[in-house]
């Protein structure tokens, strides 16, 4: 046995490298250039302990949903050895062990379904959506390249929801929130299909780092805040009006991580103030009157967009993590 002793300086340097790698992964893992693809981001929801014994016992189906057709359609794509679980609005194909697959379905997917259906959406998905879960990146990448028209350079390292194919593909990483993020996109697409991408991505990013309480997903601190801090320090911070008027080309461009973060923390601020549910529903129902959401936000809060800008900046600066 060989024992290597590092100096304190060496240990600090190695720790810093690891921390920087994790932070960069968070900031870059959810960018995309195509609005047809809703890309990802820690699975931090509370875990259920009332676990049954096997995946078949976990299955929950709706009588009017055609699960068999979805399974048949995907049959030629499914890699050998994947488990198949029918669960409410989804069919989950997983190459991970049954215990982990069960936990992800019974926590992340179930919690997202309950939170979105109980608190926000009126219209639920009318067709079954396949979800593919992969443990290893190489298997995930190979599957994506073989089955979907996505250039290798555009593949999110952690997953995506491809709207035109109605499919969710995820490379599972324990500290990411990819499953909550992408399943949130699916419910917003069904209920609020015209939702601008800044709102859609902000909502999914809020849910990705959350805890499940009293039937809802409650957002928690996320290191997505880092681009906001950097912009504040560099004097490149842009306000809410700019965010809410942003189109897909800009949103998914060079400042993607900034816009995701700003939208996430705006919605988290609204959630803490008790305005998020009303804002979601009002914005959805009056989208044609103002497709930016600015007037709806001002009406609901009773504050001007300028005042909200100031309050959001104070809110962002209040986090010390």
CORRANOR-V417058 format. One record per residue. OMEGA is omega in whole degrees, 0 to 359 (none if undefined). NEAR is the number of other ideal C-beta (glycine too) atoms within 12 Angstrom. Layout:
omega,near
OMEGA,NEAR
OMEGA,NEAR
//
This chain:
omega,near
180,3
180,4
180,5
181,9
179,8
173,12
178,10
179,10
180,10
179,13
179,14
180,13
180,14
180,16
180,15
179,14
180,14
180,14
179,16
179,16
181,16
181,21
179,23
178,18
179,29
186,36
185,30
187,24
187,37
180,43
180,36
178,41
185,23
182,27
175,28
180,24
175,35
187,47
182,45
none,44
none,48
179,32
189,39
181,31
178,34
181,23
175,19
180,20
181,9
185,13
176,21
190,19
184,11
180,17
178,29
179,18
180,16
187,32
174,22
184,24
175,21
185,19
183,7
180,12
184,23
180,17
184,28
180,15
179,15
179,30
180,25
180,16
182,22
188,30
183,17
180,11
189,23
176,30
181,27
175,12
180,15
173,29
180,32
182,32
177,36
183,30
176,40
186,31
187,37
163,45
186,39
175,48
186,38
175,40
178,29
182,31
185,18
182,27
180,18
178,26
179,35
182,32
182,32
178,44
187,44
178,36
187,34
183,46
179,45
182,36
178,38
178,48
182,37
182,30
184,39
184,40
182,27
189,20
189,31
193,37
172,30
182,17
181,18
178,25
182,29
178,17
180,23
178,33
175,38
174,39
177,44
180,45
179,46
178,37
184,24
183,16
182,21
178,16
178,27
182,35
180,25
179,21
181,33
182,36
182,18
191,19
185,24
184,30
180,16
177,28
184,15
181,15
181,14
181,22
174,35
180,41
189,33
177,40
181,45
169,44
180,45
188,34
185,27
179,16
184,25
182,29
175,37
179,50
187,47
167,51
189,36
172,39
192,31
184,19
179,21
179,35
189,44
184,48
177,54
181,48
186,50
178,52
173,48
176,49
183,49
181,43
177,44
179,41
181,35
188,29
185,29
187,32
180,18
183,20
178,37
186,32
180,40
181,39
180,44
181,43
178,46
180,47
179,50
179,47
175,51
182,46
184,51
179,49
188,38
174,39
182,26
181,31
174,17
175,13
180,19
173,28
183,46
183,26
177,38
178,30
178,25
178,39
168,35
181,46
186,34
177,31
178,36
178,36
180,27
180,21
178,24
181,24
182,13
182,12
177,8
179,17
176,27
190,24
184,26
180,39
177,23
179,24
188,39
175,37
183,22
176,33
185,18
182,22
179,16
182,22
182,35
180,30
187,20
184,15
183,27
184,32
178,37
183,38
176,43
183,48
181,41
178,45
180,42
184,48
171,43
182,44
176,47
176,36
178,33
179,35
179,32
180,20
179,22
183,15
191,27
181,34
180,25
179,23
179,36
185,37
180,23
178,25
178,40
187,32
181,21
184,23
184,22
178,12
177,15
185,22
175,23
184,27
184,42
182,33
178,22
180,30
179,39
181,25
184,21
182,24
184,28
182,12
178,21
180,18
178,27
178,16
178,17
176,34
181,28
181,18
179,26
177,38
178,25
180,15
180,26
182,34
182,17
182,17
183,23
182,8
none,13
//
